[in-house]
Amino acid sequence: MGRYDDMDFTQLLALSDEEVVTHSYVRDIRLQSGRILALVTLDNDLDHTRPNTLGPRTMMEFDGVLVELAARASRGEIHGVAVTGKPYFLAAGADLSRVADIPSKAIARKLAELGHRSLGRLAELGVPSFVFINGLALGGGLEIALNAHYRTIDSSAAAIALPEVFLGLVPGWGGAYLLPNLIGIENALTVMLSNPLKNNRMLSAPEAHELGIADVMFGPGRFLEDSLAWADRVLGGVTVKRPHEPGKLERSVKWDVALNIARSTVEKRIGTVAVAPQAALRLLAAAKKGTRQEGFLREDDELAELISGDQFQASIYSFNLVQKRAKKPAGAPDPSLSAKITKVGVIGAGLMARQFALLFARRLRVPVVLTDIDQGRLDQALEYIHGEIDGLLAKGRIGHDDAGRVHALVSGTTDPNAFSDADWIIEAVFEELAVKQDVFARFEKIVPETAILATNTSSLSVSEIGAKLAHPERLVGFHFFNPVAVMPLIEVVRASQTNDPTLATAMSVAKQLKKTAVITADTPGFVVNRLLAKLLGEAMHAVDTGTDFEVVESALDSFGMPMGPFELLDLVGLKVGAHVLDTHHAAFPDRFFRSDNLHALADAGVLLTRDKKGHITGFDPRAKEIVSGGTTPLTAEELRLRVENGLADEIAHMLSDSVVGHPEDIDLCMILGAGWPFQMGGITPFLDRVGASERVNNKLFHDPPIRGVS
């Protein structure tokens, strides 16, 4: 590997003292032709649930094994080399357990260089190299395969992907150069950029084969045997055709066009604050020409910058929140206190009620009954639910038996007595205190004494909702986010009298629904809506005082949110947004703004303009006329500081008031419930990095702060 061969990696190895090493076990296999193929099997010697990972010690061992195999090849002892993994896994990519501890950009670069040295040897053994993708292959695991000359794949292999951009990185062990030169720029953009930005979408084995990542696919029954036989034919001279490999026309015309479209799409979707997508685009643009060695050097540069930067450190923090903290919710009662749910009752038949019914039926596999005073609305609700089920079936998301089962589980009736044997009742009625109070008081007399009552309120007091109940201890807040099937967060609200069995049951139900649950105190807006109300309230206050809509939008660009404040208002509905601001102003008049202008915009039904495809083109002139009249506009910089400081102040109040116990729980809520950017690490690390925490509270939320190194 030229310049990589004489590099010293001892500093990197010092960070891997606790690494679970994936070993490289070698055995010679005599093929049917009589040729000898050295088969390297990657195995961390743990049970089948722990994937192989690639840390510094693993790669040094792999590197040493390949050096020995290259020597054997030069002596004519072997005719080819193949790499595969232990059952179900090739490798899950780099071992990131200590990456956050890398002390400098120089050491970060060493990680990129070591990956290039060890994996890159697969192309320089002096004999053909193969990778038999027998299972999961993520990130560096897939890059092992890309560095080889040929690839086979098991048709049952799941989770094939380059997810690095999702984590604030880029494929930095050859993937960014090798992939587009193997499968073409459009396919590479899908794998490297589009899929990670679509909630880290993975490829199935047939999809990977179709894209050209693997040359051939075999069934799981004889995967190794068939792969060895195919390798023997290749060694014997069989030509391998690669239909997606880019030619001169693609490199001269299509390459740049595809990248320009991708840049525009990324900018429209997530803006330009996230650095990893921009780095990926740069690498893909450069990959159309130049040598493999030049491509690897570019990856070294980009990966060193990203690993040592703020956004990767923040992404690792976010990843640990979602993967670890979410599985051990703070303040959760003993799970053994939870009750089994055998039937669900949904009060209401509107859009949220319909989404609840479908989700509960699909996940809990118990009867779900909706009730409403209007039979016509119930009929519409059932028609919607059945249409959604049929849509899932048509897309292959569920099978025929599954679809039929869910169809049969959901029913609707105007008779509230259908709830007499339900043990979980959730309301989805109008967001008005008196309405919710009366609904629960009425149904409490019908349902069993052991039934749990859940409210989906987004801003009302759960304790006040239960004021008319004889047994308020069985009432819990269970706040979903829209769309219900997609958004992963549920805020489980413990009211003043909610008991442990009720709370434990709510947490158990959330888990069965495959949602992340965070327990919050009963306070206006809970976590997500309270902070969004702060942000949106400040945005509308700036408009009210004369700041242009466009200036407000630009002031908040640095937050990296998936949408600006006015697009968010348009999404949730102007009337709903005005109600949320009113509620928070009533609760905390000294810290939250309400907006008469927002009510006027809601009454007029105007804010944004859109083209025929629904893309935002600007602000409606009527909206600008409605909000005109303010005489003390803010600059973008003044507003940015005001919002940062306001959020830092509000979070300090929330922690002081024990809305949740820790900043990590606020970050988890904002990442999963508000789309706060993963690469920002949630909201509190961001406020630390921009100085707002110290400006307002004279201390950091995280000490030391979650940020990069020099």
C-alpha positions as CSV (number, residue, x, y, z in Angstrom):
1,M,0.0,0.0,0.0
2,G,2.9,2.3,-0.6
3,R,2.9,5.3,1.8
4,Y,0.8,3.4,4.4
5,D,3.3,0.5,5.0
6,D,5.8,2.3,7.2
7,M,3.2,4.2,9.4
8,D,3.3,3.9,13.2
9,F,-0.1,3.1,14.7
10,T,0.9,2.7,18.3
11,Q,-1.0,5.8,19.5
12,L,-4.2,4.4,18.0
13,L,-3.6,1.0,19.6
14,A,-3.4,2.7,22.9
15,L,-7.1,3.6,22.6
16,S,-8.1,0.0,22.0
17,D,-7.1,-1.7,25.2
18,E,-10.7,-2.9,25.8
19,E,-11.5,-3.7,22.1
20,V,-13.4,-6.9,21.4
21,V,-11.0,-8.3,18.8
22,T,-12.4,-9.9,15.7
23,H,-9.8,-12.5,14.7
24,S,-8.8,-13.5,11.2
25,Y,-8.8,-17.3,11.0
26,V,-7.2,-18.8,7.9
27,R,-7.6,-22.2,6.4
28,D,-6.6,-23.5,2.9
29,I,-9.3,-25.0,0.7
30,R,-8.5,-27.2,-2.3
31,L,-11.1,-26.3,-5.0
32,Q,-12.5,-28.7,-7.5
33,S,-9.9,-27.6,-10.1
34,G,-7.1,-28.4,-7.7
35,R,-6.3,-24.7,-7.0
36,I,-5.8,-23.6,-3.4
37,L,-7.8,-20.8,-2.0
38,A,-7.0,-19.3,1.4
39,L,-10.3,-18.6,3.3
40,V,-10.1,-16.0,6.0
41,T,-13.0,-16.2,8.4
42,L,-13.7,-13.1,10.7
43,D,-14.9,-14.1,14.1
44,N,-14.9,-12.3,17.5
45,D,-15.5,-15.7,19.2
46,L,-18.6,-14.4,20.9
47,D,-22.2,-15.7,20.6
48,H,-24.1,-15.2,17.4
49,T,-25.8,-12.0,18.7
50,R,-22.6,-10.0,18.8
51,P,-21.5,-8.8,15.3
52,N,-17.9,-8.7,14.3
53,T,-16.5,-5.1,14.6
54,L,-13.4,-3.5,13.3
55,G,-11.2,-1.8,15.8
56,P,-7.5,-1.0,15.6
57,R,-6.3,-4.4,17.0
58,T,-8.7,-6.2,14.6
59,M,-7.3,-4.4,11.6
60,M,-3.7,-4.9,12.6
61,E,-4.3,-8.6,12.9
62,F,-6.1,-8.6,9.5
63,D,-3.3,-6.6,8.0
64,G,-0.7,-9.1,9.2
65,V,-2.7,-12.1,7.9
66,L,-2.9,-10.5,4.5
67,V,0.8,-9.7,4.4
68,E,1.5,-13.4,5.1
69,L,-1.0,-14.5,2.4
70,A,0.6,-12.1,-0.1
71,A,4.0,-13.8,0.6
72,R,2.4,-17.2,0.1
73,A,0.9,-16.1,-3.1
74,S,4.3,-14.9,-4.4
75,R,5.6,-18.4,-3.7
76,G,2.8,-20.0,-5.7
77,E,1.3,-21.7,-2.6
78,I,-2.2,-20.2,-3.0
79,H,-4.1,-19.1,-6.1
80,G,-6.7,-16.8,-4.4
81,V,-7.8,-15.4,-1.1
82,A,-11.4,-15.1,0.2
83,V,-12.9,-13.4,3.3
84,T,-16.1,-14.3,5.0
85,G,-17.6,-13.9,8.4
86,K,-19.0,-16.0,11.2
87,P,-22.6,-17.1,10.8
88,Y,-25.0,-14.2,10.0
89,F,-22.3,-11.5,10.1
90,L,-19.5,-10.3,7.8
91,A,-18.8,-7.2,10.0
92,A,-20.8,-4.3,11.5
93,G,-18.2,-1.8,10.7
94,A,-15.8,0.2,12.8
95,D,-15.7,-0.3,16.5
96,L,-16.9,3.2,17.6
97,S,-16.7,2.5,21.4
98,R,-13.6,4.6,21.9
99,V,-13.7,6.9,18.8
100,A,-15.1,9.7,20.9
101,D,-11.9,9.5,23.0
102,I,-9.5,10.2,20.1
103,P,-7.5,13.2,21.3
104,S,-6.5,14.9,18.1
105,K,-7.0,15.3,14.4
106,A,-3.7,13.6,13.8
107,I,-4.8,10.4,15.6
108,A,-8.1,10.6,13.9
109,R,-6.3,10.5,10.6
110,K,-4.4,7.4,11.8
111,L,-7.7,5.5,12.0
112,A,-8.5,6.3,8.3
113,E,-4.9,5.3,7.3
114,L,-5.0,2.0,9.2
115,G,-8.3,1.1,7.5
116,H,-6.9,1.9,4.1
117,R,-3.7,-0.1,4.8
118,S,-5.4,-3.2,6.1
119,L,-8.5,-3.4,3.8
120,G,-6.6,-2.1,0.8
121,R,-4.2,-5.1,0.8
122,L,-7.1,-7.2,-0.6
123,A,-6.4,-5.6,-4.0
124,E,-2.7,-6.1,-3.8
125,L,-2.2,-9.8,-2.9
126,G,-0.8,-10.8,-6.2
127,V,-3.8,-13.2,-6.7
128,P,-7.5,-12.5,-7.1
129,S,-9.4,-11.7,-3.9
130,F,-13.0,-12.5,-3.0
131,V,-15.4,-11.6,-0.2
132,F,-18.3,-13.9,0.5
133,I,-20.9,-11.6,2.1
134,N,-22.6,-14.1,4.3
135,G,-24.6,-11.7,6.5
136,L,-24.8,-8.2,7.9
137,A,-22.2,-5.9,6.3
138,L,-22.3,-2.3,7.5
139,G,-19.8,0.5,6.9
140,G,-16.3,-0.8,7.2
141,G,-17.8,-4.3,6.9
142,L,-19.1,-3.5,3.5
143,E,-15.8,-1.7,2.6
144,I,-13.9,-5.0,3.2
145,A,-16.0,-6.4,0.3
146,L,-15.5,-3.3,-1.9
147,N,-11.7,-3.5,-1.5
148,A,-11.7,-7.1,-2.9
149,H,-11.7,-7.9,-6.6
150,Y,-15.0,-10.0,-6.5
151,R,-18.0,-10.4,-4.2
152,T,-20.7,-13.0,-3.6
153,I,-23.7,-12.5,-1.4
154,D,-26.1,-14.7,0.6
155,S,-29.7,-14.0,-0.5
156,S,-30.8,-14.1,3.1
157,A,-28.2,-11.5,4.3
158,A,-29.9,-8.5,6.0
159,A,-28.6,-5.0,6.5
160,I,-26.2,-4.1,3.8
161,A,-25.3,-0.4,4.0
162,L,-22.8,2.4,4.2
163,P,-24.5,4.4,7.1
164,E,-21.6,6.7,7.9
165,V,-23.3,9.9,6.8
166,F,-26.1,9.2,9.3
167,L,-23.4,9.2,12.0
168,G,-21.6,12.4,10.8
169,L,-18.9,10.5,8.9
170,V,-18.2,9.3,5.4
171,P,-17.1,5.9,4.1
172,G,-13.4,6.4,4.7
173,W,-11.8,3.0,4.1
174,G,-12.2,3.0,0.4
175,G,-15.9,3.1,0.0
176,A,-16.3,6.7,-1.2
177,Y,-13.9,6.0,-4.1
178,L,-14.5,2.3,-4.9
179,L,-18.4,2.3,-4.7
180,P,-19.2,4.8,-7.5
181,N,-16.5,3.2,-9.7
182,L,-18.1,-0.1,-9.2
183,I,-21.9,0.6,-9.4
184,G,-22.1,4.1,-11.0
185,I,-22.7,7.5,-9.5
186,E,-26.5,7.4,-9.2
187,N,-26.5,4.0,-7.4
188,A,-23.6,5.2,-5.2
189,L,-25.5,8.3,-4.2
190,T,-28.4,6.1,-3.1
191,V,-26.3,3.9,-0.9
192,M,-23.9,6.6,0.5
193,L,-26.2,9.6,0.8
194,S,-30.0,9.0,0.2
195,N,-30.4,5.9,2.3
196,P,-28.5,7.2,5.4
197,L,-30.6,10.3,5.3
198,K,-33.8,8.3,5.1
199,N,-33.5,7.1,8.7
200,N,-30.5,5.0,7.8
201,R,-32.2,2.7,5.4
202,M,-30.5,-0.6,4.7
203,L,-30.3,-2.8,1.6
204,S,-31.5,-6.4,1.4
205,A,-29.2,-8.9,-0.3
206,P,-31.3,-8.9,-3.6
207,E,-31.1,-5.1,-3.7
208,A,-27.4,-5.1,-3.1
209,H,-27.0,-7.6,-5.9
210,E,-29.3,-5.7,-8.2
211,L,-27.2,-2.5,-7.7
212,G,-24.0,-4.4,-8.5
213,I,-22.4,-4.4,-5.1
214,A,-22.2,-8.2,-5.3
215,D,-21.3,-10.0,-8.6
216,V,-23.4,-13.0,-7.8
217,M,-26.0,-14.1,-5.3
218,F,-26.5,-17.6,-3.8
219,G,-29.1,-19.1,-1.5
220,P,-28.2,-19.7,2.2
221,G,-28.4,-23.5,2.1
222,R,-25.1,-23.9,0.2
223,F,-23.8,-20.4,0.2
224,L,-20.2,-21.1,1.1
225,E,-20.0,-24.2,-1.3
226,D,-21.5,-22.2,-4.2
227,S,-19.3,-19.2,-3.5
228,L,-16.2,-21.4,-3.6
229,A,-17.3,-23.1,-6.8
230,W,-17.9,-19.7,-8.4
231,A,-14.5,-18.4,-7.2
232,D,-12.9,-21.5,-8.8
233,R,-14.6,-20.6,-12.1
234,V,-13.4,-17.0,-11.9
235,L,-9.8,-18.2,-11.1
236,G,-10.2,-20.4,-14.2
237,G,-10.9,-17.4,-16.4
238,V,-14.7,-16.9,-16.4
239,T,-15.5,-13.3,-17.2
240,V,-17.5,-11.3,-14.6
241,K,-19.8,-8.7,-16.2
242,R,-20.6,-5.5,-14.2
243,P,-23.5,-3.7,-16.0
244,H,-23.4,-0.7,-13.7
245,E,-19.7,0.0,-13.9
246,P,-19.4,3.6,-15.2
247,G,-18.1,4.2,-18.7
248,K,-16.7,7.3,-20.4
249,L,-20.1,8.8,-21.1
250,E,-21.2,8.5,-17.5
251,R,-18.0,10.1,-16.3
252,S,-18.1,13.0,-18.8
253,V,-21.8,13.9,-18.6
254,K,-24.0,12.0,-16.1
255,W,-21.7,12.1,-13.1
256,D,-21.8,15.9,-12.6
257,V,-25.5,16.1,-13.4
258,A,-26.4,13.5,-10.8
259,L,-24.2,15.2,-8.2
260,N,-25.8,18.6,-8.8
261,I,-29.3,17.1,-8.4
262,A,-28.1,15.4,-5.2
263,R,-26.7,18.6,-3.8
264,S,-29.9,20.5,-4.4
265,T,-32.0,17.7,-2.9
266,V,-29.9,17.5,0.3
267,E,-30.0,21.3,0.7
268,K,-33.7,21.4,0.3
269,R,-34.2,18.6,2.8
270,I,-31.7,19.3,5.5
271,G,-29.9,22.6,4.6
272,T,-26.2,23.0,4.6
273,V,-25.3,22.9,8.3
274,A,-24.6,19.1,8.4
275,V,-21.0,18.7,7.3
276,A,-20.9,14.9,6.5
277,P,-23.3,15.0,3.5
278,Q,-21.2,17.8,2.0
279,A,-18.0,15.8,2.6
280,A,-19.6,12.8,0.9
281,L,-20.6,14.9,-2.1
282,R,-17.1,16.2,-2.4
283,L,-15.6,12.7,-2.4
284,L,-18.1,11.3,-4.9
285,A,-17.4,14.3,-7.2
286,A,-13.7,13.6,-7.1
287,A,-14.1,9.8,-7.5
288,K,-14.8,10.0,-11.3
289,K,-11.2,10.4,-12.0
290,G,-7.8,9.9,-10.5
291,T,-6.1,6.8,-9.0
292,R,-7.3,4.6,-6.2
293,Q,-4.4,5.9,-4.0
294,E,-5.5,9.5,-4.7
295,G,-9.0,8.6,-3.7
296,F,-7.9,7.0,-0.5
297,L,-5.8,10.1,0.5
298,R,-8.9,12.3,0.0
299,E,-10.8,10.0,2.3
300,D,-8.0,10.3,4.9
301,D,-8.4,14.1,4.8
302,E,-12.2,14.1,5.1
303,L,-12.4,11.4,7.7
304,A,-9.8,13.1,9.9
305,E,-11.7,16.4,9.7
306,L,-15.0,14.7,10.6
307,I,-13.9,12.5,13.4
308,S,-12.2,15.4,15.1
309,G,-15.1,17.8,14.5
310,D,-18.0,18.8,16.7
311,Q,-20.7,17.1,14.6
312,F,-19.3,13.6,14.9
313,Q,-18.8,13.8,18.6
314,A,-22.4,15.1,18.8
315,S,-23.6,12.2,16.6
316,I,-22.0,9.6,18.9
317,Y,-23.7,11.2,21.8
318,S,-27.0,11.1,19.9
319,F,-26.4,7.5,18.9
320,N,-25.8,6.4,22.5
321,L,-28.9,8.2,23.6
322,V,-31.1,6.4,21.0
323,Q,-29.4,3.0,21.3
324,K,-28.7,2.9,25.0
325,R,-30.5,5.4,27.2
326,A,-33.8,4.9,25.3
327,K,-33.7,1.2,26.4
328,K,-33.4,2.1,30.0
329,P,-35.9,5.0,30.6
330,A,-35.1,7.2,33.6
331,G,-37.6,7.0,36.4
332,A,-39.4,3.9,35.0
333,P,-41.1,1.7,37.7
334,D,-40.5,-2.0,38.0
335,P,-41.8,-3.6,34.7
336,S,-43.3,-6.4,36.8
337,L,-46.0,-4.0,38.0
338,S,-47.4,-3.6,34.4
339,A,-50.7,-5.1,33.5
340,K,-51.4,-7.2,30.4
341,I,-53.5,-5.5,27.7
342,T,-56.1,-7.7,26.0
343,K,-58.4,-5.0,24.4
344,V,-57.9,-1.4,23.5
345,G,-60.6,1.3,23.3
346,V,-60.1,4.4,21.3
347,I,-62.3,7.4,22.0
348,G,-62.9,9.4,18.9
349,A,-62.7,8.7,15.1
350,G,-60.6,11.6,13.8
351,L,-57.2,11.3,12.1
352,M,-55.2,10.7,15.4
353,A,-57.8,8.1,16.6
354,R,-57.5,6.3,13.3
355,Q,-53.7,6.2,13.5
356,F,-53.9,5.0,17.1
357,A,-56.3,2.1,16.2
358,L,-54.1,0.9,13.4
359,L,-50.9,1.1,15.4
360,F,-52.3,-0.7,18.4
361,A,-53.9,-3.5,16.3
362,R,-50.6,-4.0,14.4
363,R,-48.3,-4.0,17.4
364,L,-50.3,-5.4,20.3
365,R,-52.4,-7.9,18.2
366,V,-55.4,-7.4,20.4
367,P,-59.0,-6.2,19.5
368,V,-59.2,-2.5,19.1
369,V,-62.6,-0.7,19.1
370,L,-63.2,2.9,18.2
371,T,-66.2,4.8,19.5
372,D,-67.8,8.1,18.4
373,I,-71.2,9.7,18.6
374,D,-71.3,10.0,14.7
375,Q,-71.7,6.7,12.8
376,G,-70.6,8.4,9.6
377,R,-67.3,9.4,11.1
378,L,-66.8,5.9,12.4
379,D,-67.4,4.5,8.9
380,Q,-64.9,6.9,7.5
381,A,-62.4,5.9,10.1
382,L,-62.7,2.2,9.4
383,E,-62.5,2.8,5.7
384,Y,-59.3,4.8,6.3
385,I,-57.8,2.1,8.5
386,H,-58.7,-0.7,6.0
387,G,-57.2,1.3,3.2
388,E,-54.0,1.8,5.1
389,I,-53.8,-2.0,5.8
390,D,-54.3,-2.7,2.1
391,G,-51.6,-0.2,1.3
392,L,-49.1,-1.9,3.6
393,L,-50.0,-5.2,1.9
394,A,-49.6,-3.8,-1.6
395,K,-46.1,-2.5,-0.6
396,G,-45.1,-5.8,0.8
397,R,-44.8,-4.4,4.3
398,I,-47.1,-7.1,5.7
399,G,-48.3,-10.4,4.4
400,H,-51.9,-11.5,3.5
401,D,-52.4,-13.4,6.8
402,D,-51.2,-10.4,8.7
403,A,-53.4,-8.0,6.8
404,G,-56.4,-10.2,7.4
405,R,-55.7,-10.5,11.1
406,V,-55.4,-6.7,11.5
407,H,-58.5,-6.1,9.5
408,A,-60.4,-8.4,11.8
409,L,-59.1,-6.8,15.0
410,V,-60.4,-3.3,14.4
411,S,-64.0,-2.3,14.8
412,G,-66.1,0.7,15.5
413,T,-69.3,1.4,17.3
414,T,-71.4,4.3,18.7
415,D,-72.2,2.2,21.8
416,P,-69.7,3.1,24.6
417,N,-70.6,-0.2,26.4
418,A,-68.2,-1.9,23.9
419,F,-65.5,-0.6,26.2
420,S,-66.8,-2.7,29.2
421,D,-64.0,-5.2,28.8
422,A,-61.2,-2.9,27.5
423,D,-58.2,-2.6,29.7
424,W,-56.5,0.3,27.8
425,I,-58.5,3.3,26.8
426,I,-57.0,6.3,25.0
427,E,-58.8,9.4,24.0
428,A,-58.2,11.4,20.8
429,V,-60.9,14.1,21.2
430,F,-60.7,17.9,20.8
431,E,-57.9,19.6,22.8
432,E,-60.2,21.3,25.3
433,L,-60.0,20.6,29.0
434,A,-63.8,20.3,29.7
435,V,-64.3,17.9,26.8
436,K,-61.6,15.6,27.9
437,Q,-62.7,15.7,31.5
438,D,-66.3,14.8,30.6
439,V,-65.2,12.0,28.3
440,F,-63.1,10.3,30.9
441,A,-65.7,10.8,33.7
442,R,-68.3,9.1,31.5
443,F,-66.1,6.2,30.4
444,E,-64.7,5.5,33.8
445,K,-68.2,4.3,34.8
446,I,-68.2,1.8,31.9
447,V,-64.7,0.3,31.8
448,P,-63.3,-2.2,34.3
449,E,-61.8,-0.9,37.5
450,T,-58.4,-2.1,36.5
451,A,-58.4,-0.4,33.1
452,I,-55.8,2.3,32.3
453,L,-57.0,5.6,31.0
454,A,-54.6,7.4,28.7
455,T,-54.8,10.9,27.3
456,N,-53.0,12.1,24.2
457,T,-53.1,15.7,25.2
458,S,-50.2,17.8,23.9
459,S,-50.4,20.8,26.3
460,L,-53.2,20.4,28.8
461,S,-52.6,19.4,32.4
462,V,-53.1,15.6,32.8
463,S,-54.0,16.1,36.5
464,E,-56.7,18.6,35.6
465,I,-58.0,16.2,32.9
466,G,-58.5,13.6,35.6
467,A,-60.2,16.1,38.1
468,K,-63.6,14.5,37.7
469,L,-62.4,10.9,38.0
470,A,-63.1,8.7,41.0
471,H,-59.8,7.0,40.5
472,P,-57.3,9.5,39.0
473,E,-54.4,7.2,39.9
474,R,-55.1,5.2,36.7
475,L,-54.8,8.2,34.4
476,V,-51.6,8.7,32.5
477,G,-50.4,11.1,29.7
478,F,-49.5,9.2,26.5
479,H,-48.5,11.9,24.0
480,F,-47.8,10.7,20.5
481,F,-46.3,12.8,17.7
482,N,-47.7,13.0,14.2
483,P,-47.6,11.0,12.1
484,V,-48.1,8.3,14.7
485,A,-46.7,5.4,12.7
486,V,-43.5,7.2,11.9
487,M,-42.5,9.3,14.9
488,P,-40.6,7.2,17.4
489,L,-41.3,9.2,20.6
490,I,-44.0,9.0,23.2
491,E,-44.0,11.4,26.2
492,V,-45.4,9.4,29.1
493,V,-46.7,11.9,31.6
494,R,-46.9,11.1,35.2
495,A,-49.7,13.2,36.8
496,S,-49.8,14.0,40.4
497,Q,-51.8,10.9,41.3
498,T,-50.6,8.5,38.6
499,N,-49.6,5.3,40.4
500,D,-46.7,3.0,39.6
501,P,-48.7,0.2,38.1
502,T,-50.3,2.7,35.7
503,L,-47.0,4.2,34.7
504,A,-45.4,0.7,34.4
505,T,-48.2,-0.4,32.1
506,A,-47.8,2.8,30.0
507,M,-44.1,2.1,29.6
508,S,-44.8,-1.5,28.6
509,V,-47.4,-0.5,26.0
510,A,-45.0,2.0,24.5
511,K,-42.3,-0.7,24.2
512,Q,-44.8,-3.0,22.6
513,L,-45.6,-0.3,20.1
514,K,-41.9,-0.1,19.3
515,K,-41.7,3.5,20.5
516,T,-39.2,5.2,22.7
517,A,-40.9,6.5,25.9
518,V,-39.6,9.3,28.1
519,I,-41.3,10.0,31.4
520,T,-42.0,13.6,32.1
521,A,-43.7,15.6,34.8
522,D,-47.2,17.0,34.2
523,T,-46.3,20.5,33.0
524,P,-47.5,22.6,30.0
525,G,-46.0,21.3,26.8
526,F,-44.1,18.6,28.6
527,V,-40.7,18.6,26.8
528,V,-41.0,18.9,23.1
529,N,-43.9,21.3,22.7
530,R,-42.6,23.5,25.5
531,L,-39.3,24.0,23.7
532,L,-40.9,24.3,20.3
533,A,-43.3,26.9,21.8
534,K,-40.3,28.8,23.0
535,L,-38.7,28.8,19.6
536,L,-41.9,29.5,17.6
537,G,-43.0,32.1,20.1
538,E,-39.7,34.0,19.7
539,A,-39.9,33.7,15.9
540,M,-43.5,35.2,15.9
541,H,-42.5,37.9,18.4
542,A,-39.7,39.0,16.1
543,V,-42.3,39.2,13.2
544,D,-44.7,41.0,15.5
545,T,-42.1,43.7,16.2
546,G,-41.2,44.2,12.6
547,T,-38.7,41.6,11.6
548,D,-39.1,40.2,8.1
549,F,-40.1,36.6,7.8
550,E,-37.0,35.9,5.7
551,V,-34.7,37.4,8.3
552,V,-36.3,35.2,11.0
553,E,-35.7,32.1,8.8
554,S,-32.0,33.0,8.1
555,A,-31.4,33.7,11.8
556,L,-32.2,30.1,12.8
557,D,-30.4,28.4,9.9
558,S,-27.5,27.6,12.2
559,F,-29.7,25.3,14.3
560,G,-29.7,22.9,11.4
561,M,-33.4,22.0,11.9
562,P,-35.1,20.0,9.2
563,M,-37.5,22.8,8.6
564,G,-37.7,26.5,9.5
565,P,-40.2,27.9,12.1
566,F,-42.8,29.0,9.6
567,E,-42.8,25.7,7.7
568,L,-43.2,24.0,11.1
569,L,-46.1,26.3,12.0
570,D,-47.7,25.5,8.6
571,L,-47.2,21.8,9.2
572,V,-48.9,21.7,12.6
573,G,-51.5,24.1,11.6
574,L,-51.7,27.8,12.3
575,K,-54.7,27.5,14.7
576,V,-52.9,24.7,16.6
577,G,-49.7,26.8,16.7
578,A,-51.6,29.8,18.0
579,H,-53.3,27.7,20.7
580,V,-49.9,26.2,21.8
581,L,-48.4,29.7,22.2
582,D,-51.5,30.9,24.1
583,T,-51.3,27.9,26.5
584,H,-47.6,28.5,27.2
585,H,-48.0,32.3,27.6
586,A,-50.8,31.6,30.1
587,A,-48.6,29.3,32.1
588,F,-45.4,31.3,31.9
589,P,-46.3,34.8,30.9
590,D,-42.9,36.2,31.7
591,R,-41.1,33.8,29.4
592,F,-43.4,32.9,26.5
593,F,-45.1,35.1,23.9
594,R,-48.5,34.8,22.4
595,S,-49.1,36.4,19.0
596,D,-52.2,38.2,17.8
597,N,-50.7,38.2,14.3
598,L,-50.5,34.4,14.4
599,H,-54.3,34.3,15.2
600,A,-54.9,36.7,12.3
601,L,-52.8,34.5,10.0
602,A,-54.8,31.4,11.1
603,D,-58.1,33.2,10.6
604,A,-57.0,34.2,7.1
605,G,-55.5,30.8,6.3
606,V,-52.3,32.3,4.8
607,L,-48.6,32.1,5.4
608,L,-46.5,30.3,2.8
609,T,-46.7,30.0,-1.0
610,R,-46.0,26.7,-2.8
611,D,-45.6,25.6,-6.3
612,K,-47.6,22.8,-8.0
613,K,-45.4,20.2,-6.5
614,G,-45.9,21.5,-3.0
615,H,-42.4,23.0,-2.6
616,I,-42.3,26.3,-0.6
617,T,-41.6,29.3,-2.9
618,G,-41.9,32.1,-0.3
619,F,-44.3,34.0,1.9
620,D,-47.9,34.9,0.9
621,P,-48.1,38.7,0.3
622,R,-51.3,38.7,2.3
623,A,-49.4,37.2,5.2
624,K,-46.8,40.0,5.0
625,E,-49.6,42.6,5.0
626,I,-51.3,41.0,8.0
627,V,-48.1,41.2,10.1
628,S,-46.9,44.6,8.9
629,G,-46.7,47.4,11.4
630,G,-43.9,46.5,13.8
631,T,-41.4,49.2,14.4
632,T,-38.5,47.6,16.3
633,P,-37.1,44.8,14.0
634,L,-34.3,42.6,15.1
635,T,-31.2,41.7,13.0
636,A,-30.6,38.0,12.3
637,E,-27.7,38.0,14.8
638,E,-29.8,39.6,17.5
639,L,-32.6,37.1,17.0
640,R,-30.2,34.1,16.9
641,L,-28.7,35.1,20.3
642,R,-32.1,35.7,21.7
643,V,-33.4,32.3,20.7
644,E,-30.3,30.5,21.9
645,N,-30.4,32.3,25.3
646,G,-34.1,31.7,25.6
647,L,-33.8,28.0,25.0
648,A,-30.9,27.7,27.4
649,D,-32.9,29.5,30.1
650,E,-36.0,27.4,29.5
651,I,-34.1,24.2,29.8
652,A,-32.6,25.3,33.0
653,H,-36.1,25.9,34.4
654,M,-37.3,22.5,33.2
655,L,-34.4,20.8,34.9
656,S,-34.9,22.8,38.1
657,D,-38.6,21.9,38.1
658,S,-37.8,18.2,37.4
659,V,-39.8,18.1,34.2
660,V,-37.2,15.4,33.5
661,G,-34.2,14.6,35.5
662,H,-31.3,15.1,33.1
663,P,-30.3,17.0,30.0
664,E,-30.0,13.7,28.2
665,D,-33.7,13.1,28.5
666,I,-34.4,16.5,27.0
667,D,-32.1,15.7,24.1
668,L,-33.6,12.3,23.5
669,C,-37.1,13.9,23.3
670,M,-36.0,16.7,20.9
671,I,-34.1,14.2,18.6
672,L,-37.0,11.8,18.4
673,G,-39.9,14.1,18.8
674,A,-38.9,17.3,17.1
675,G,-36.3,16.1,14.6
676,W,-33.5,18.0,16.3
677,P,-30.5,17.2,14.1
678,F,-28.7,14.0,15.1
679,Q,-25.4,15.6,14.2
680,M,-26.1,18.5,16.7
681,G,-26.3,15.9,19.5
682,G,-29.7,17.2,20.6
683,I,-30.3,20.7,21.9
684,T,-28.2,20.9,25.1
685,P,-24.8,20.1,23.6
686,F,-25.6,22.6,20.8
687,L,-26.4,25.3,23.4
688,D,-23.1,24.5,25.2
689,R,-21.1,24.8,22.0
690,V,-22.6,28.2,21.0
691,G,-22.0,29.6,24.5
692,A,-25.7,30.1,25.4
693,S,-25.5,27.8,28.5
694,E,-22.7,29.9,30.1
695,R,-24.2,33.2,28.9
696,V,-27.5,32.5,30.7
697,N,-26.8,29.9,33.4
698,N,-23.1,30.5,34.1
699,K,-22.5,26.8,33.6
700,L,-22.6,24.1,30.9
701,F,-25.2,21.4,30.6
702,H,-22.4,18.9,29.9
703,D,-19.0,19.3,31.5
704,P,-16.8,18.7,29.6
705,P,-18.8,19.9,26.6
706,I,-19.6,17.5,23.7
707,R,-17.4,18.9,21.0
708,G,-14.5,18.0,18.7
709,V,-10.7,18.1,19.2
710,S,-8.0,20.1,17.4
